[in-house]
Amino acid sequence: MGEEIEKGATETCHVVRLNRFAGLRHRVGHGHSTIYRRMAEGKFPRQMQVGGDAVA
């Protein structure tokens, strides 16, 4: 679930990028309804709690 980047000669770490909803809509070119419907169908990653009331 994320991309791997080289960290030194022997270590690899995973980077997870979280997008806020407004940026995500712009990036994928779909509206709220389409994104929420695809989340419900399991065809799009679900939201994650990132703190307080914020999700990404």
PDB file of N, CA, C and O in Angstrom:
ATOM      1  N   MET A   1       0.841  -1.174   0.000  1.00  0.00           N
ATOM      2  CA  MET A   1       0.000   0.000   0.000  1.00  0.00           C
ATOM      3  C   MET A   1       0.878   1.225   0.000  1.00  0.00           C
ATOM      4  O   MET A   1       0.712   1.866   1.038  1.00  0.00           O
ATOM      5  N   GLY A   2       1.581   1.654  -0.656  1.00  0.00           N
ATOM      6  CA  GLY A   2       2.461   2.790  -0.637  1.00  0.00           C
ATOM      7  C   GLY A   2       3.628   2.469  -1.502  1.00  0.00           C
ATOM      8  O   GLY A   2       3.794   1.337  -1.957  1.00  0.00           O
ATOM      9  N   GLU A   3       4.428   3.447  -1.727  1.00  0.00           N
ATOM     10  CA  GLU A   3       5.583   3.196  -2.570  1.00  0.00           C
ATOM     11  C   GLU A   3       6.807   2.974  -1.711  1.00  0.00           C
ATOM     12  O   GLU A   3       6.903   3.489  -0.597  1.00  0.00           O
ATOM     13  N   GLU A   4       7.719   2.221  -2.225  1.00  0.00           N
ATOM     14  CA  GLU A   4       8.953   1.956  -1.489  1.00  0.00           C
ATOM     15  C   GLU A   4      10.023   2.921  -1.957  1.00  0.00           C
ATOM     16  O   GLU A   4      10.134   3.216  -3.147  1.00  0.00           O
ATOM     17  N   ILE A   5      10.804   3.407  -1.015  1.00  0.00           N
ATOM     18  CA  ILE A   5      11.937   4.251  -1.368  1.00  0.00           C
ATOM     19  C   ILE A   5      13.172   3.682  -0.691  1.00  0.00           C
ATOM     20  O   ILE A   5      13.087   3.091   0.386  1.00  0.00           O
ATOM     21  N   GLU A   6      14.293   3.859  -1.316  1.00  0.00           N
ATOM     22  CA  GLU A   6      15.555   3.376  -0.752  1.00  0.00           C
ATOM     23  C   GLU A   6      15.966   4.295   0.385  1.00  0.00           C
ATOM     24  O   GLU A   6      15.923   5.518   0.249  1.00  0.00           O
ATOM     25  N   LYS A   7      16.361   3.713   1.495  1.00  0.00           N
ATOM     26  CA  LYS A   7      16.819   4.477   2.651  1.00  0.00           C
ATOM     27  C   LYS A   7      18.150   3.872   3.061  1.00  0.00           C
ATOM     28  O   LYS A   7      18.195   2.943   3.868  1.00  0.00           O
ATOM     29  N   GLY A   8      19.192   4.382   2.525  1.00  0.00           N
ATOM     30  CA  GLY A   8      20.502   3.820   2.805  1.00  0.00           C
ATOM     31  C   GLY A   8      20.748   2.593   1.946  1.00  0.00           C
ATOM     32  O   GLY A   8      19.985   2.317   1.020  1.00  0.00           O
ATOM     33  N   ALA A   9      21.800   1.861   2.244  1.00  0.00           N
ATOM     34  CA  ALA A   9      22.179   0.721   1.423  1.00  0.00           C
ATOM     35  C   ALA A   9      21.332  -0.515   1.691  1.00  0.00           C
ATOM     36  O   ALA A   9      21.105  -1.311   0.780  1.00  0.00           O
ATOM     37  N   THR A  10      20.861  -0.690   2.925  1.00  0.00           N
ATOM     38  CA  THR A  10      20.172  -1.940   3.251  1.00  0.00           C
ATOM     39  C   THR A  10      18.736  -1.758   3.725  1.00  0.00           C
ATOM     40  O   THR A  10      18.039  -2.751   3.934  1.00  0.00           O
ATOM     41  N   GLU A  11      18.273  -0.532   3.900  1.00  0.00           N
ATOM     42  CA  GLU A  11      16.926  -0.304   4.428  1.00  0.00           C
ATOM     43  C   GLU A  11      15.974   0.169   3.336  1.00  0.00           C
ATOM     44  O   GLU A  11      16.365   0.918   2.440  1.00  0.00           O
ATOM     45  N   THR A  12      14.746  -0.266   3.417  1.00  0.00           N
ATOM     46  CA  THR A  12      13.683   0.219   2.548  1.00  0.00           C
ATOM     47  C   THR A  12      12.545   0.661   3.451  1.00  0.00           C
ATOM     48  O   THR A  12      12.194  -0.043   4.398  1.00  0.00           O
ATOM     49  N   CYS A  13      11.965   1.819   3.168  1.00  0.00           N
ATOM     50  CA  CYS A  13      10.823   2.258   3.962  1.00  0.00           C
ATOM     51  C   CYS A  13       9.646   2.507   3.022  1.00  0.00           C
ATOM     52  O   CYS A  13       9.837   2.829   1.850  1.00  0.00           O
ATOM     53  N   HIS A  14       8.442   2.356   3.538  1.00  0.00           N
ATOM     54  CA  HIS A  14       7.231   2.568   2.760  1.00  0.00           C
ATOM     55  C   HIS A  14       6.701   3.962   3.029  1.00  0.00           C
ATOM     56  O   HIS A  14       6.673   4.417   4.172  1.00  0.00           O
ATOM     57  N   VAL A  15       6.281   4.638   1.967  1.00  0.00           N
ATOM     58  CA  VAL A  15       5.721   5.976   2.085  1.00  0.00           C
ATOM     59  C   VAL A  15       4.249   5.889   1.697  1.00  0.00           C
ATOM     60  O   VAL A  15       3.914   5.402   0.618  1.00  0.00           O
ATOM     61  N   VAL A  16       3.383   6.357   2.571  1.00  0.00           N
ATOM     62  CA  VAL A  16       1.954   6.386   2.289  1.00  0.00           C
ATOM     63  C   VAL A  16       1.560   7.837   2.100  1.00  0.00           C
ATOM     64  O   VAL A  16       1.825   8.678   2.959  1.00  0.00           O
ATOM     65  N   ARG A  17       0.932   8.128   0.982  1.00  0.00           N
ATOM     66  CA  ARG A  17       0.487   9.493   0.713  1.00  0.00           C
ATOM     67  C   ARG A  17      -1.007   9.580   0.951  1.00  0.00           C
ATOM     68  O   ARG A  17      -1.783   8.806   0.391  1.00  0.00           O
ATOM     69  N   LEU A  18      -1.401  10.523   1.784  1.00  0.00           N
ATOM     70  CA  LEU A  18      -2.810  10.729   2.085  1.00  0.00           C
ATOM     71  C   LEU A  18      -3.272  12.011   1.415  1.00  0.00           C
ATOM     72  O   LEU A  18      -2.598  13.037   1.502  1.00  0.00           O
ATOM     73  N   ASN A  19      -4.404  11.957   0.757  1.00  0.00           N
ATOM     74  CA  ASN A  19      -4.961  13.118   0.058  1.00  0.00           C
ATOM     75  C   ASN A  19      -6.226  13.578   0.759  1.00  0.00           C
ATOM     76  O   ASN A  19      -7.065  12.761   1.141  1.00  0.00           O
ATOM     77  N   ARG A  20      -6.363  14.879   0.927  1.00  0.00           N
ATOM     78  CA  ARG A  20      -7.622  15.425   1.435  1.00  0.00           C
ATOM     79  C   ARG A  20      -8.636  15.394   0.311  1.00  0.00           C
ATOM     80  O   ARG A  20      -8.255  15.307  -0.857  1.00  0.00           O
ATOM     81  N   PHE A  21      -9.918  15.462   0.634  1.00  0.00           N
ATOM     82  CA  PHE A  21     -10.969  15.215  -0.336  1.00  0.00           C
ATOM     83  C   PHE A  21     -10.953  16.192  -1.511  1.00  0.00           C
ATOM     84  O   PHE A  21     -11.102  15.773  -2.659  1.00  0.00           O
ATOM     85  N   ALA A  22     -10.778  17.467  -1.246  1.00  0.00           N
ATOM     86  CA  ALA A  22     -10.791  18.451  -2.335  1.00  0.00           C
ATOM     87  C   ALA A  22      -9.670  18.180  -3.334  1.00  0.00           C
ATOM     88  O   ALA A  22      -9.884  18.243  -4.545  1.00  0.00           O
ATOM     89  N   GLY A  23      -8.487  17.883  -2.833  1.00  0.00           N
ATOM     90  CA  GLY A  23      -7.372  17.568  -3.723  1.00  0.00           C
ATOM     91  C   GLY A  23      -7.591  16.262  -4.463  1.00  0.00           C
ATOM     92  O   GLY A  23      -7.198  16.125  -5.622  1.00  0.00           O
ATOM     93  N   LEU A  24      -8.210  15.312  -3.804  1.00  0.00           N
ATOM     94  CA  LEU A  24      -8.499  14.024  -4.413  1.00  0.00           C
ATOM     95  C   LEU A  24      -9.493  14.190  -5.555  1.00  0.00           C
ATOM     96  O   LEU A  24      -9.301  13.619  -6.629  1.00  0.00           O
ATOM     97  N   ARG A  25     -10.542  14.957  -5.339  1.00  0.00           N
ATOM     98  CA  ARG A  25     -11.538  15.188  -6.400  1.00  0.00           C
ATOM     99  C   ARG A  25     -10.867  15.780  -7.625  1.00  0.00           C
ATOM    100  O   ARG A  25     -11.141  15.365  -8.751  1.00  0.00           O
ATOM    101  N   HIS A  26     -10.002  16.735  -7.410  1.00  0.00           N
ATOM    102  CA  HIS A  26      -9.291  17.365  -8.529  1.00  0.00           C
ATOM    103  C   HIS A  26      -8.388  16.353  -9.223  1.00  0.00           C
ATOM    104  O   HIS A  26      -8.305  16.332 -10.451  1.00  0.00           O
ATOM    105  N   ARG A  27      -7.723  15.530  -8.454  1.00  0.00           N
ATOM    106  CA  ARG A  27      -6.759  14.582  -9.000  1.00  0.00           C
ATOM    107  C   ARG A  27      -7.412  13.467  -9.824  1.00  0.00           C
ATOM    108  O   ARG A  27      -6.913  13.113 -10.892  1.00  0.00           O
ATOM    109  N   VAL A  28      -8.533  12.910  -9.328  1.00  0.00           N
ATOM    110  CA  VAL A  28      -9.164  11.794 -10.035  1.00  0.00           C
ATOM    111  C   VAL A  28     -10.251  12.245 -11.002  1.00  0.00           C
ATOM    112  O   VAL A  28     -10.670  11.469 -11.862  1.00  0.00           O
ATOM    113  N   GLY A  29     -10.712  13.477 -10.877  1.00  0.00           N
ATOM    114  CA  GLY A  29     -11.701  14.000 -11.813  1.00  0.00           C
ATOM    115  C   GLY A  29     -13.117  13.492 -11.604  1.00  0.00           C
ATOM    116  O   GLY A  29     -13.907  13.480 -12.548  1.00  0.00           O
ATOM    117  N   HIS A  30     -13.457  13.069 -10.384  1.00  0.00           N
ATOM    118  CA  HIS A  30     -14.808  12.603 -10.075  1.00  0.00           C
ATOM    119  C   HIS A  30     -15.392  13.469  -8.968  1.00  0.00           C
ATOM    120  O   HIS A  30     -14.657  14.095  -8.205  1.00  0.00           O
ATOM    121  N   GLY A  31     -16.706  13.499  -8.886  1.00  0.00           N
ATOM    122  CA  GLY A  31     -17.400  14.258  -7.854  1.00  0.00           C
ATOM    123  C   GLY A  31     -17.547  13.457  -6.573  1.00  0.00           C
ATOM    124  O   GLY A  31     -17.165  12.289  -6.502  1.00  0.00           O
ATOM    125  N   HIS A  32     -18.116  14.114  -5.550  1.00  0.00           N
ATOM    126  CA  HIS A  32     -18.318  13.481  -4.249  1.00  0.00           C
ATOM    127  C   HIS A  32     -19.088  12.170  -4.355  1.00  0.00           C
ATOM    128  O   HIS A  32     -18.669  11.148  -3.813  1.00  0.00           O
ATOM    129  N   SER A  33     -20.217  12.210  -5.058  1.00  0.00           N
ATOM    130  CA  SER A  33     -21.096  11.039  -5.127  1.00  0.00           C
ATOM    131  C   SER A  33     -20.392   9.836  -5.724  1.00  0.00           C
ATOM    132  O   SER A  33     -20.518   8.721  -5.216  1.00  0.00           O
ATOM    133  N   THR A  34     -19.654  10.055  -6.795  1.00  0.00           N
ATOM    134  CA  THR A  34     -18.956   8.955  -7.455  1.00  0.00           C
ATOM    135  C   THR A  34     -17.891   8.363  -6.547  1.00  0.00           C
ATOM    136  O   THR A  34     -17.759   7.142  -6.456  1.00  0.00           O
ATOM    137  N   ILE A  35     -17.136   9.213  -5.882  1.00  0.00           N
ATOM    138  CA  ILE A  35     -16.073   8.731  -4.992  1.00  0.00           C
ATOM    139  C   ILE A  35     -16.671   7.944  -3.831  1.00  0.00           C
ATOM    140  O   ILE A  35     -16.193   6.853  -3.519  1.00  0.00           O
ATOM    141  N   TYR A  36     -17.722   8.484  -3.178  1.00  0.00           N
ATOM    142  CA  TYR A  36     -18.349   7.768  -2.058  1.00  0.00           C
ATOM    143  C   TYR A  36     -18.969   6.447  -2.513  1.00  0.00           C
ATOM    144  O   TYR A  36     -18.890   5.449  -1.797  1.00  0.00           O
ATOM    145  N   ARG A  37     -19.584   6.431  -3.697  1.00  0.00           N
ATOM    146  CA  ARG A  37     -20.182   5.199  -4.212  1.00  0.00           C
ATOM    147  C   ARG A  37     -19.100   4.148  -4.455  1.00  0.00           C
ATOM    148  O   ARG A  37     -19.288   2.977  -4.126  1.00  0.00           O
ATOM    149  N   ARG A  38     -17.973   4.560  -5.027  1.00  0.00           N
ATOM    150  CA  ARG A  38     -16.890   3.607  -5.277  1.00  0.00           C
ATOM    151  C   ARG A  38     -16.263   3.117  -3.973  1.00  0.00           C
ATOM    152  O   ARG A  38     -15.822   1.969  -3.900  1.00  0.00           O
ATOM    153  N   MET A  39     -16.215   3.959  -2.950  1.00  0.00           N
ATOM    154  CA  MET A  39     -15.744   3.504  -1.634  1.00  0.00           C
ATOM    155  C   MET A  39     -16.663   2.415  -1.107  1.00  0.00           C
ATOM    156  O   MET A  39     -16.197   1.393  -0.602  1.00  0.00           O
ATOM    157  N   ALA A  40     -17.978   2.632  -1.224  1.00  0.00           N
ATOM    158  CA  ALA A  40     -18.957   1.664  -0.732  1.00  0.00           C
ATOM    159  C   ALA A  40     -18.869   0.346  -1.501  1.00  0.00           C
ATOM    160  O   ALA A  40     -19.092  -0.719  -0.927  1.00  0.00           O
ATOM    161  N   GLU A  41     -18.548   0.409  -2.790  1.00  0.00           N
ATOM    162  CA  GLU A  41     -18.424  -0.793  -3.619  1.00  0.00           C
ATOM    163  C   GLU A  41     -17.090  -1.502  -3.415  1.00  0.00           C
ATOM    164  O   GLU A  41     -16.897  -2.618  -3.897  1.00  0.00           O
ATOM    165  N   GLY A  42     -16.174  -0.860  -2.706  1.00  0.00           N
ATOM    166  CA  GLY A  42     -14.852  -1.443  -2.498  1.00  0.00           C
ATOM    167  C   GLY A  42     -13.917  -1.239  -3.677  1.00  0.00           C
ATOM    168  O   GLY A  42     -12.901  -1.926  -3.782  1.00  0.00           O
ATOM    169  N   LYS A  43     -14.242  -0.306  -4.567  1.00  0.00           N
ATOM    170  CA  LYS A  43     -13.425  -0.040  -5.751  1.00  0.00           C
ATOM    171  C   LYS A  43     -12.506   1.170  -5.567  1.00  0.00           C
ATOM    172  O   LYS A  43     -11.783   1.557  -6.485  1.00  0.00           O
ATOM    173  N   PHE A  44     -12.544   1.751  -4.391  1.00  0.00           N
ATOM    174  CA  PHE A  44     -11.742   2.944  -4.101  1.00  0.00           C
ATOM    175  C   PHE A  44     -11.335   2.859  -2.638  1.00  0.00           C
ATOM    176  O   PHE A  44     -12.130   2.397  -1.820  1.00  0.00           O
ATOM    177  N   PRO A  45     -10.127   3.287  -2.272  1.00  0.00           N
ATOM    178  CA  PRO A  45      -9.696   3.202  -0.869  1.00  0.00           C
ATOM    179  C   PRO A  45     -10.610   4.000   0.058  1.00  0.00           C
ATOM    180  O   PRO A  45     -11.073   5.085  -0.294  1.00  0.00           O
ATOM    181  N   ARG A  46     -10.863   3.451   1.243  1.00  0.00           N
ATOM    182  CA  ARG A  46     -11.702   4.114   2.233  1.00  0.00           C
ATOM    183  C   ARG A  46     -10.931   5.260   2.883  1.00  0.00           C
ATOM    184  O   ARG A  46      -9.705   5.335   2.799  1.00  0.00           O
ATOM    185  N   GLN A  47     -11.673   6.141   3.527  1.00  0.00           N
ATOM    186  CA  GLN A  47     -11.069   7.255   4.240  1.00  0.00           C
ATOM    187  C   GLN A  47     -10.389   6.756   5.508  1.00  0.00           C
ATOM    188  O   GLN A  47     -10.769   5.729   6.070  1.00  0.00           O
ATOM    189  N   MET A  48      -9.377   7.499   5.949  1.00  0.00           N
ATOM    190  CA  MET A  48      -8.675   7.190   7.191  1.00  0.00           C
ATOM    191  C   MET A  48      -8.754   8.403   8.098  1.00  0.00           C
ATOM    192  O   MET A  48      -8.642   9.537   7.634  1.00  0.00           O
ATOM    193  N   GLN A  49      -8.945   8.172   9.382  1.00  0.00           N
ATOM    194  CA  GLN A  49      -8.935   9.249  10.371  1.00  0.00           C
ATOM    195  C   GLN A  49      -7.500   9.710  10.555  1.00  0.00           C
ATOM    196  O   GLN A  49      -6.622   8.896  10.841  1.00  0.00           O
ATOM    197  N   VAL A  50      -7.247  11.009  10.396  1.00  0.00           N
ATOM    198  CA  VAL A  50      -5.886  11.526  10.548  1.00  0.00           C
ATOM    199  C   VAL A  50      -5.735  12.444  11.755  1.00  0.00           C
ATOM    200  O   VAL A  50      -4.646  12.955  12.017  1.00  0.00           O
ATOM    201  N   GLY A  51      -6.820  12.652  12.486  1.00  0.00           N
ATOM    202  CA  GLY A  51      -6.749  13.459  13.696  1.00  0.00           C
ATOM    203  C   GLY A  51      -7.993  14.299  13.873  1.00  0.00           C
ATOM    204  O   GLY A  51      -8.459  14.945  12.934  1.00  0.00           O
ATOM    205  N   GLY A  52      -8.528  14.288  15.076  1.00  0.00           N
ATOM    206  CA  GLY A  52      -9.728  15.082  15.347  1.00  0.00           C
ATOM    207  C   GLY A  52     -10.850  14.681  14.410  1.00  0.00           C
ATOM    208  O   GLY A  52     -11.204  13.506  14.315  1.00  0.00           O
ATOM    209  N   ASP A  53     -11.405  15.658  13.723  1.00  0.00           N
ATOM    210  CA  ASP A  53     -12.465  15.390  12.754  1.00  0.00           C
ATOM    211  C   ASP A  53     -11.939  15.273  11.334  1.00  0.00           C
ATOM    212  O   ASP A  53     -12.722  15.160  10.391  1.00  0.00           O
ATOM    213  N   ALA A  54     -10.624  15.299  11.170  1.00  0.00           N
ATOM    214  CA  ALA A  54     -10.027  15.280   9.835  1.00  0.00           C
ATOM    215  C   ALA A  54      -9.868  13.853   9.308  1.00  0.00           C
ATOM    216  O   ALA A  54      -9.455  12.944  10.028  1.00  0.00           O
ATOM    217  N   VAL A  55     -10.207  13.689   8.042  1.00  0.00           N
ATOM    218  CA  VAL A  55      -9.988  12.414   7.356  1.00  0.00           C
ATOM    219  C   VAL A  55      -9.232  12.684   6.061  1.00  0.00           C
ATOM    220  O   VAL A  55      -9.245  13.797   5.534  1.00  0.00           O
ATOM    221  N   ALA A  56      -8.586  11.661   5.571  1.00  0.00           N
ATOM    222  CA  ALA A  56      -7.847  11.792   4.312  1.00  0.00           C
ATOM    223  C   ALA A  56      -7.985  10.499   3.535  1.00  0.00           C
ATOM    224  O   ALA A  56      -7.443  10.377   2.437  1.00  0.00           O
TER     225      ALA A  56
END
